[in-house]
Amino acid sequence: MFQVINQYGIPFNVRIVQQGERYGRQDCLEHPDRMPMVEFYDDRYHDCEEWKERGQFVARYYLDTFFQIQGRGVVLDGGITDWQLGWLEVQAVQKWFLMGCPE
Protein backbone atom coordinates (compact mmCIF):
# COMPACT_ATOMS: atom_id res chain seq x y z
CA MET A 1 0.00 0.00 0.00
CA PHE A 2 0.94 3.61 -0.53
CA GLN A 3 -0.17 6.59 1.53
CA VAL A 4 -0.95 10.05 0.28
CA ILE A 5 -2.12 12.99 2.39
CA ASN A 6 -4.54 15.47 0.84
CA GLN A 7 -4.74 19.25 1.30
CA TYR A 8 -6.99 18.78 4.38
CA GLY A 9 -4.45 16.55 6.10
CA ILE A 10 -6.48 13.37 5.49
CA PRO A 11 -4.22 10.32 5.04
CA PHE A 12 -5.44 7.96 2.32
CA ASN A 13 -4.13 4.44 1.91
CA VAL A 14 -3.92 3.55 -1.77
CA ARG A 15 -4.12 -0.04 -2.92
CA ILE A 16 -3.84 -1.62 -6.37
CA VAL A 17 -6.12 -4.60 -7.06
CA GLN A 18 -4.83 -6.92 -9.77
CA GLN A 19 -6.73 -9.63 -11.62
CA GLY A 20 -7.52 -12.52 -9.28
CA GLU A 21 -7.04 -10.50 -6.08
CA ARG A 22 -9.78 -10.08 -3.48
CA TYR A 23 -11.58 -6.77 -2.92
CA GLY A 24 -14.92 -5.40 -1.77
CA ARG A 25 -16.58 -5.66 1.61
CA GLN A 26 -14.52 -8.09 3.68
CA ASP A 27 -12.71 -9.06 0.44
CA CYS A 28 -15.74 -11.06 -0.72
CA LEU A 29 -15.17 -10.40 -4.45
CA GLU A 30 -12.45 -11.52 -6.84
CA HIS A 31 -11.30 -9.04 -9.49
CA PRO A 32 -11.96 -10.73 -12.87
CA ASP A 33 -10.50 -8.14 -15.27
CA ARG A 34 -6.93 -7.73 -16.52
CA MET A 35 -7.18 -3.97 -15.96
CA PRO A 36 -6.05 -3.18 -12.38
CA MET A 37 -8.17 -1.09 -10.05
CA VAL A 38 -6.98 1.54 -7.59
CA GLU A 39 -8.70 1.83 -4.21
CA PHE A 40 -8.61 4.64 -1.65
CA TYR A 41 -9.14 4.23 2.10
CA ASP A 42 -9.36 6.90 4.81
CA ASP A 43 -6.57 5.88 7.20
CA ARG A 44 -8.11 7.75 10.14
CA TYR A 45 -10.47 4.78 10.55
CA HIS A 46 -8.04 1.86 10.32
CA ASP A 47 -8.86 0.38 13.71
CA CYS A 48 -12.36 -0.85 12.75
CA GLU A 49 -12.63 -4.64 12.34
CA GLU A 50 -14.62 -4.31 9.08
CA TRP A 51 -11.94 -2.20 7.36
CA LYS A 52 -8.89 -3.93 8.79
CA GLU A 53 -5.58 -2.12 8.43
CA ARG A 54 -6.57 -0.40 5.18
CA GLY A 55 -8.91 2.16 6.73
CA GLN A 56 -12.44 3.09 5.72
CA PHE A 57 -13.16 2.41 2.08
CA VAL A 58 -13.71 5.62 0.10
CA ALA A 59 -13.52 4.97 -3.65
CA ARG A 60 -12.37 2.59 -6.37
CA TYR A 61 -11.45 3.35 -10.00
CA TYR A 62 -10.12 1.34 -12.88
CA LEU A 63 -6.51 2.38 -13.18
CA ASP A 64 -6.85 3.53 -16.79
CA THR A 65 -9.68 5.85 -15.71
CA PHE A 66 -7.54 7.24 -12.88
CA PHE A 67 -4.70 7.93 -15.33
CA GLN A 68 -7.06 10.03 -17.46
CA ILE A 69 -7.04 12.62 -14.67
CA GLN A 70 -4.56 15.22 -15.88
CA GLY A 71 -3.92 18.70 -14.50
CA ARG A 72 -6.66 18.59 -11.87
CA GLY A 73 -7.73 16.85 -8.72
CA VAL A 74 -10.46 14.31 -8.14
CA VAL A 75 -13.40 14.16 -5.75
CA LEU A 76 -13.36 10.67 -4.25
CA ASP A 77 -16.82 11.04 -2.67
CA GLY A 78 -19.10 14.00 -3.41
CA GLY A 79 -20.86 13.66 -0.05
CA ILE A 80 -17.72 14.17 2.06
CA THR A 81 -15.88 17.43 1.40
CA ASP A 82 -12.58 16.15 2.82
CA TRP A 83 -12.52 13.11 0.54
CA GLN A 84 -10.74 14.56 -2.45
CA LEU A 85 -7.25 14.66 -3.89
CA GLY A 86 -5.51 17.63 -5.43
CA TRP A 87 -3.45 17.37 -8.60
CA LEU A 88 -0.21 16.86 -6.65
CA GLU A 89 -1.70 13.88 -4.81
CA VAL A 90 -3.09 12.41 -8.04
CA GLN A 91 0.38 12.72 -9.59
CA ALA A 92 1.96 11.02 -6.57
CA VAL A 93 -0.37 8.00 -6.91
CA GLN A 94 0.22 7.79 -10.66
CA LYS A 95 4.00 7.97 -10.17
CA TRP A 96 3.86 5.29 -7.44
CA PHE A 97 2.10 2.93 -9.83
CA LEU A 98 4.52 3.66 -12.68
CA MET A 99 7.41 2.89 -10.31
CA GLY A 100 5.97 -0.60 -9.73
CA CYS A 101 4.13 0.14 -6.45
CA PRO A 102 7.12 -0.05 -4.12
CA GLU A 103 6.31 -0.56 -0.43
ABEGO torsion letter per residue (X at the ends): XBBBBBAAGBBBBBBBBBBGBBBEBGGABBBABABBBBBBBBAAAAABAAAEAAEBBABBBBAAAAAABBGBBBBABAABAABBBBAAAAAAAAAAAAAGGBX
